[in-house]
Amino acid sequence: MPNAKTPLPKFAKTFLEKHQGKRHLSAVRRFHRWMQGKGLILKTLTPQHVDDFLRRPAGKDIKDSSRQMLRCTIGPYLLWLHERGLMTFRFKYKIQNPCVLPTCAQDFVNTLRPVLKPASLKHHFHNLRDFHRWLETSNLDIKDFDRGAAERWIQSLADRGLAACSRGGRIFHVRGYLKWLFERDAFDTDPDFLLRTTDIPKIPSYLPRPFPPHIDLELQKRFLAEDTLFAKALFLMRRSGVRIGELVRLDPHCLERDLSGNVFLKVPLGKLDNERLVPLDDQARDVLSDLQRRCIQGAEFLIIPKLSRRKLMERLSLFLKQIAQGLDIQGPIVSHRLRHTYATQLLNAGVSLVTIMKLLGHRSFRMTMRYAALSQQTIVDDYRAALTRISHKYEIQNSDSHPIVDSDIRRQTIDLISSLNKTADTRPDAKQQINSIIKRLYKISYDVAALTDSLQPV
């Protein structure tokens, strides 16, 4: 097997200079590593060779769900090679006859347009198209989809290596689609029987990934030392906890002040469609003011408005990896960890969960708890403080001269007896049973009174 770090040909580097996406780089490296292992060159390459590569790429087997992604990612590179005469055939990397949604599924998707975002609507569309493609492959009509077929479909999702989150989303979307058909008498079986709640896999619960305190401090120092837009933008992200999608869509006039002189960052509508104000410290305020001074007059966005937002996010992520070089960081270096670090630092400093939820723009505590992690020292401090309070409480109770059994118990028993007497008057059929209970309560009342008197201090 060739080394994973085999150098790329010069023409491949030329292609990657214009296509800086991580997927393109991975696909091109995998392709040339596979060619070298097979002893092939571009001039002798055939369509069958490319099909063999896509069925079993070099390096390691990939999930079936990733093969189409690989095909679409390597396709532009092979087309680029053909246009420059480096390949003898034109590779058709797009799906020639994609499965088209039937009319009923298109109607269902259209009913969701008024309430879903375009991205969510697209997700529904792809999941339903994948479902109908499976029906077509299995020679099934939608009306023939029974419990046995549902189990085979769910098993096929697992066999393709889809993550639990992806499988759960597809099952949830298809069940909603079948319910819609069932309500319109276009489907005979109750979807809750076909696709049950127990069929949805549990999503793994991962620990948050904040940067360790010493790494966090070093990163902030490096951000401040770099007099570039990317460094200042990432520093603002770290000090405000905004998502990277919110960061690149900040308005040039996002700095706001209240009557008391407090400074806030106005975060635009983001993932959950809510605006919010995040307080800024002096350093973050100065960095934001500097970004505003550098912004082009009349621009729509604060940070490099001429660049596409997606491209800007990619460059910010790449810059973070570059500036973090040399640091002993466990796990992937992604910009979202700055948000995790922001939440964790505030929680360890004693900020309430409600406040952190508002600062992060969450709608529930469950979302916030996925971001915030308590440090071990904070847990130890809280535990010791709780032990102190418990000890103090027991000392106070032991020093009291009040009896263990309170006389209020007798009064509560008498009230219960009075209530039962009233019930007996309105329910003659149960009067005998109620009177039996009342007699037992009177006996309990006498026993409690005797116990309370015996425990009185001498």
Buried (B, 14 or more C-beta within 10 A) or exposed (E): EBEEEEEBEEBBEEBBEEBEEEEBBBBBBBBBBBBBEBEBEBEEBEEEBBEEBBEEBBBEEBEEBBBEEBBBBBBBBBBBBBEEEBBEEEBEBEEEEEBEBEEBBEBBBEEBEEEBEEEEBEBBBEBBBBBBBBBEEEEBEBEEBEEEBBEEBBEBBEEBBBBBEBBBBBBBBBBBBBBBBBEEEEBEBEBEEBBBEEBBBEEEEEEBBBBBEEBBEBBBEBBBEBEEBBBBBBBBBBBBBBBBEBBBBBBBEBBEEEEEEEBBBBBBEBEEEEEBBBBBEEEBBEBBEBBBEEBEEEEEBBBBBEBEBEEBBBBBBEBBEEBBEEBEBEEEBBBBBBBBBBBBBBBBEEBEBEEBBBBBBBEEEEEBBBBBBBBEEBEEEEEEEEEEEEEEEEEEEEEEEEBEBEEEBBEEBEEBBEEBEEEBEEEEEEEEEBEEBBEEBEEBBEEBBEEBEEEEEE
